[in-house]
Amino acid sequence: MAATPLSILDLATVEADGSIADAFAHSVDVARLAERSGYRRIWYAEHHNMPSIASSATAVLIAHIASQTERIGLGAGGVMLPNHSPLVIAEQFGTLAELHPGRIHLGLGRAPGTDGATFRALRRTLQAADAFPQDVVELQRYLSDDLPRAAVNAYPGRGTRVPLTILGSSLFGASLAAQLGLPYSFASHFAPQHLTAAVQHYRAHYVPSEQHPTPYVSAGVNVVAAETDAEAEALFARTEVDRVRRFLSRGREQELTFEEASQLVDTPAGAEIRGMLQHTAIGGPARVRAELEAFAAFADVDELVTVHPAPTRAEQLASVRLAAPEA
């Protein structure tokens, strides 16, 4: 039986003592390593007003990564469509598709990907999320080749048929993806609660489409891979503390130290943050791949979107390499 295809979600994370330029350089390193190692594609997620995440302008970042690689698939995982007009997104990703044929993918989310003040700064309204299903359909039309020429068209965009995926962490996204006959990706790397129910609902209610006659599901999974199982377990313990440190440092003038965060891992807030890592494959190369296949079977998915949350750049690259399909 063939191994489940692996992809990567990259947030272009900015280190506490690093720069945004450093984050982008690291993203290039990750993409090149992933391309050499057999990963199917890399996704970049839209977030705003978060100093530790530099992937806010997903289309621009994808263009840069595409120019530094040769064949790996690149996509937004995702664009938060309520923040944008469908026409502008069609033009952006249509441009990418024309420049890099066959490599561009577009995941779509309904959440704003930010706080309320930033949402208003984006010039959007709270009602924008309610129009998400209609906006997805409008975007599909702009990317298709059957829109009447008398109507508004996306140039570039028209005829590129950029593959769309609906993102979600609840039954809403699963239901919409099923109704529209689109692939579905569940954010189980940070929201594990409704994974199995959402996937089951999607598969049970899927309506075949021309582009996707059968359902296709991917799911996020954290990966902490090291040379040995023992090293990976020790790395995961540090990763949990680092995750708590990052989350509980938000809004503070000065980030928590590792030692300060270590004192908070067993608090209710720390336990909740660590719970986001429920679905994590941990181990040396053999064990981590076995755990990934076990998770894919449990979740009933066609593709795994791996997230490598190790605390340092070097450890992240090592995890990508050791968990790779061709490692």
C-alpha positions as CSV (number, residue, x, y, z in Angstrom):
1,M,0.0,0.0,0.0
2,A,1.4,3.4,-1.0
3,A,2.3,5.8,1.8
4,T,0.0,8.7,2.4
5,P,1.2,11.9,0.5
6,L,2.7,14.5,2.8
7,S,2.6,18.3,2.5
8,I,3.8,21.0,4.8
9,L,2.1,24.1,6.4
10,D,4.6,26.9,6.8
11,L,3.7,30.0,8.8
12,A,7.0,31.8,8.1
13,T,7.5,32.1,11.9
14,V,9.6,35.0,13.1
15,E,12.0,34.1,16.0
16,A,12.1,36.2,19.1
17,D,15.6,37.4,18.2
18,G,15.2,37.2,14.4
19,S,13.8,39.2,11.6
20,I,11.0,38.8,9.1
21,A,13.7,38.6,6.4
22,D,15.2,35.7,8.4
23,A,11.8,34.0,8.4
24,F,11.4,34.3,4.6
25,A,14.9,32.9,4.1
26,H,14.0,29.9,6.3
27,S,10.8,29.4,4.3
28,V,13.0,29.1,1.2
29,D,15.2,26.5,3.0
30,V,12.1,24.5,4.0
31,A,10.7,24.6,0.5
32,R,13.9,23.5,-1.2
33,L,14.4,20.7,1.4
34,A,10.7,19.6,0.9
35,E,11.1,19.6,-2.8
36,R,14.2,17.3,-2.6
37,S,12.5,15.1,-0.1
38,G,9.3,14.2,-1.8
39,Y,6.7,16.4,-0.2
40,R,3.7,17.1,-2.4
41,R,3.2,20.8,-1.7
42,I,3.6,23.6,0.9
43,W,0.8,25.7,2.2
44,Y,1.1,29.3,3.6
45,A,-1.5,30.7,5.9
46,E,-3.0,34.2,6.0
47,H,-2.7,35.8,9.5
48,H,-2.6,39.5,10.4
49,N,-1.3,41.6,13.2
50,M,0.8,38.8,14.6
51,P,4.5,39.8,15.0
52,S,5.6,36.1,15.1
53,I,3.9,35.1,11.8
54,A,5.1,36.6,8.5
55,S,2.8,34.8,6.0
56,S,0.1,37.5,5.8
57,A,0.6,38.3,2.1
58,T,0.2,34.7,0.9
59,A,0.2,35.4,-2.8
60,V,3.4,37.5,-2.6
61,L,5.2,34.8,-0.4
62,I,4.1,32.0,-2.8
63,A,5.5,34.0,-5.8
64,H,8.9,34.3,-4.0
65,I,9.0,30.7,-3.0
66,A,8.0,29.6,-6.5
67,S,10.9,31.6,-8.0
68,Q,13.3,29.7,-5.6
69,T,12.1,26.2,-6.3
70,E,11.3,24.2,-9.4
71,R,8.4,21.8,-9.1
72,I,6.9,21.5,-5.7
73,G,3.2,22.5,-5.3
74,L,2.6,25.8,-3.5
75,G,-0.7,27.1,-2.1
76,A,-2.5,29.3,0.3
77,G,-3.6,27.3,3.3
78,G,-5.3,29.5,3.3
79,V,-6.6,32.8,2.1
80,M,-9.3,34.1,4.5
81,L,-11.8,34.9,1.8
82,P,-14.0,37.3,3.9
83,N,-11.0,39.6,4.0
84,H,-10.9,40.0,0.2
85,S,-13.0,40.4,-2.9
86,P,-13.2,37.2,-4.9
87,L,-12.1,39.1,-8.0
88,V,-8.9,40.3,-6.5
89,I,-8.0,36.7,-5.2
90,A,-8.8,35.3,-8.7
91,E,-6.4,37.9,-10.3
92,Q,-3.7,37.2,-7.8
93,F,-3.8,33.4,-8.0
94,G,-4.5,33.5,-11.7
95,T,-1.3,35.4,-12.1
96,L,0.6,32.8,-10.1
97,A,-1.0,30.0,-12.1
98,E,0.1,31.6,-15.4
99,L,3.6,32.1,-14.1
100,H,3.9,28.7,-12.5
101,P,1.6,26.3,-14.4
102,G,0.4,23.3,-12.4
103,R,2.0,24.3,-9.2
104,I,-0.5,26.7,-7.6
105,H,-3.3,25.7,-5.1
106,L,-5.8,27.8,-3.3
107,G,-7.2,26.9,0.1
108,L,-10.1,29.1,1.4
109,G,-11.1,29.8,5.0
110,R,-14.0,31.7,6.5
111,A,-12.3,33.0,9.7
112,P,-10.8,36.5,9.6
113,G,-7.4,35.2,10.7
114,T,-7.0,38.1,13.1
115,D,-8.6,40.2,15.9
116,G,-11.6,42.5,15.6
117,A,-9.6,45.7,15.3
118,T,-7.4,44.3,12.5
119,F,-10.5,43.0,10.8
120,R,-11.9,46.5,10.7
121,A,-8.5,47.8,9.5
122,L,-8.9,45.4,6.5
123,R,-12.1,47.3,5.7
124,R,-14.3,44.2,6.1
125,T,-17.5,43.8,8.0
126,L,-18.7,41.1,10.3
127,Q,-21.3,40.2,7.7
128,A,-18.6,39.3,5.2
129,A,-18.2,35.8,6.7
130,D,-21.9,35.1,6.1
131,A,-21.3,35.5,2.3
132,F,-18.5,33.0,2.3
133,P,-20.4,30.3,0.4
134,Q,-21.4,32.7,-2.3
135,D,-17.9,34.2,-2.5
136,V,-16.4,30.7,-3.1
137,V,-18.8,30.2,-6.0
138,E,-18.0,33.6,-7.4
139,L,-14.3,32.9,-7.2
140,Q,-14.8,29.6,-9.0
141,R,-16.5,31.4,-11.8
142,Y,-13.7,33.9,-12.2
143,L,-11.2,31.0,-12.4
144,S,-13.3,28.9,-14.9
145,D,-13.5,29.3,-18.6
146,D,-17.3,29.4,-18.9
147,L,-18.1,32.9,-17.6
148,P,-19.9,35.0,-20.3
149,R,-17.5,37.5,-21.8
150,A,-20.1,40.2,-21.3
151,A,-19.7,39.8,-17.5
152,V,-16.9,40.8,-15.2
153,N,-13.8,38.6,-15.8
154,A,-10.6,38.0,-14.0
155,Y,-7.5,38.7,-16.2
156,P,-5.3,36.9,-15.3
157,G,-7.5,34.2,-13.7
158,R,-10.0,33.2,-16.3
159,G,-9.4,29.7,-17.6
160,T,-6.7,28.8,-15.1
161,R,-9.0,26.6,-13.0
162,V,-6.7,27.0,-10.0
163,P,-7.6,24.0,-7.7
164,L,-9.6,25.1,-4.7
165,T,-9.8,23.5,-1.2
166,I,-12.1,24.4,1.6
167,L,-10.4,24.7,5.0
168,G,-12.2,24.2,8.3
169,S,-12.3,23.0,11.9
170,S,-16.0,22.4,12.1
171,L,-18.9,20.8,10.3
172,F,-19.6,24.1,8.4
173,G,-16.6,23.8,6.2
174,A,-17.1,20.1,5.7
175,S,-20.7,20.6,4.6
176,L,-19.8,23.4,2.2
177,A,-16.9,21.4,0.6
178,A,-19.2,18.4,0.2
179,Q,-22.0,20.5,-1.4
180,L,-19.6,22.2,-3.9
181,G,-17.7,19.0,-4.7
182,L,-14.4,20.5,-3.5
183,P,-11.5,19.0,-1.5
184,Y,-11.6,19.6,2.2
185,S,-8.8,20.2,4.7
186,F,-9.3,19.9,8.5
187,A,-7.1,22.0,10.8
188,S,-6.5,19.1,13.3
189,H,-3.0,20.4,14.0
190,F,-4.5,23.0,16.3
191,A,-8.2,22.2,16.6
192,P,-8.5,18.4,17.0
193,Q,-11.9,18.2,18.5
194,H,-14.2,17.7,15.5
195,L,-11.9,15.9,13.1
196,T,-13.6,12.5,12.7
197,A,-17.1,14.0,12.7
198,A,-16.2,16.5,10.0
199,V,-14.5,14.0,7.8
200,Q,-17.3,11.5,8.1
201,H,-19.9,14.2,7.3
202,Y,-17.9,15.4,4.3
203,R,-17.5,11.9,2.8
204,A,-21.1,10.9,3.5
205,H,-22.6,14.0,1.9
206,Y,-20.1,14.6,-1.0
207,V,-21.6,15.7,-4.3
208,P,-19.3,14.8,-7.2
209,S,-18.1,17.7,-9.4
210,E,-16.4,17.9,-12.8
211,Q,-13.0,18.7,-11.3
212,H,-13.4,16.4,-8.4
213,P,-15.6,13.3,-9.0
214,T,-14.5,11.8,-5.7
215,P,-14.0,13.3,-2.3
216,Y,-10.5,14.3,-1.2
217,V,-9.6,15.0,2.4
218,S,-6.4,16.3,4.0
219,A,-5.7,16.9,7.7
220,G,-3.1,18.8,9.7
221,V,-0.8,16.9,12.0
222,N,2.1,18.1,14.1
223,V,5.5,16.2,13.6
224,V,8.4,16.1,15.9
225,A,11.1,13.9,14.3
226,A,14.6,13.4,15.4
227,E,17.4,10.9,14.9
228,T,16.1,8.6,17.6
229,D,12.8,8.0,19.5
230,A,14.4,9.2,22.7
231,E,15.7,12.4,21.2
232,A,12.3,13.1,19.6
233,E,10.5,12.6,22.9
234,A,12.9,15.1,24.6
235,L,12.4,17.5,21.7
236,F,8.6,17.3,22.0
237,A,8.8,18.2,25.7
238,R,10.7,21.3,24.8
239,T,8.2,22.0,21.9
240,E,5.3,21.9,24.4
241,V,7.0,24.5,26.6
242,D,7.9,26.7,23.5
243,R,4.2,26.5,22.4
244,V,3.0,27.7,25.8
245,R,5.7,30.4,25.8
246,R,4.6,31.7,22.4
247,F,0.9,31.7,23.1
248,L,1.1,33.2,26.6
249,S,3.6,35.9,25.4
250,R,1.0,37.4,23.0
251,G,0.1,41.0,24.1
252,R,3.1,41.3,26.4
253,E,5.8,43.9,26.0
254,Q,8.4,41.3,26.6
255,E,8.1,37.6,25.7
256,L,8.2,35.0,28.4
257,T,11.5,33.1,28.8
258,F,11.7,29.4,28.4
259,E,12.1,29.0,32.2
260,E,9.0,31.2,32.9
261,A,6.9,29.2,30.4
262,S,8.1,26.0,32.1
263,Q,6.3,27.1,35.2
264,L,3.0,27.5,33.3
265,V,2.7,24.3,31.3
266,D,0.6,22.6,33.9
267,T,-1.8,25.5,34.5
268,P,-5.2,25.4,32.9
269,A,-4.1,27.8,30.2
270,G,-0.9,25.7,29.6
271,A,-2.9,22.5,29.4
272,E,-5.3,24.0,26.9
273,I,-2.4,25.1,24.7
274,R,-0.7,21.7,24.9
275,G,-4.0,20.1,24.0
276,M,-3.7,21.7,20.6
277,L,-0.8,19.3,20.0
278,Q,-3.0,16.2,20.5
279,H,-2.3,14.9,17.0
280,T,1.5,14.8,16.9
281,A,3.7,12.2,15.4
282,I,6.8,11.8,17.6
283,G,9.9,9.7,17.0
284,G,12.8,8.7,14.9
285,P,12.3,8.2,11.2
286,A,10.7,4.7,11.4
287,R,8.4,5.5,14.3
288,V,7.3,8.9,13.1
289,R,6.3,7.5,9.7
290,A,4.4,4.7,11.3
291,E,2.6,7.2,13.5
292,L,1.8,9.4,10.5
293,E,0.3,6.4,8.7
294,A,-1.7,5.4,11.8
295,F,-3.1,9.0,12.0
296,A,-4.0,9.0,8.3
297,A,-6.0,5.7,8.8
298,F,-7.6,7.1,12.0
299,A,-8.6,10.3,10.3
300,D,-9.6,8.6,7.0
301,V,-7.7,11.2,4.9
302,D,-6.0,11.2,1.5
303,E,-3.1,13.6,2.4
304,L,-1.4,14.8,5.6
305,V,-0.4,18.4,6.0
306,T,2.5,18.3,8.4
307,V,3.5,21.1,10.8
308,H,7.0,21.0,12.3
309,P,6.8,23.1,15.5
310,A,10.3,22.3,17.0
311,P,11.7,25.4,18.8
312,T,14.7,26.1,16.5
313,R,15.3,26.4,12.8
314,A,17.8,23.6,12.7
315,E,15.4,21.2,14.6
316,Q,12.6,22.2,12.2
317,L,14.7,21.4,9.1
318,A,15.8,18.1,10.7
319,S,12.2,17.1,11.4
320,V,11.2,17.9,7.8
321,R,14.1,15.8,6.5
322,L,13.6,12.8,8.9
323,A,9.9,12.6,8.4
324,A,10.1,13.0,4.6
325,P,8.6,10.4,2.2
326,E,12.0,9.9,0.6
327,A,14.1,10.0,3.8
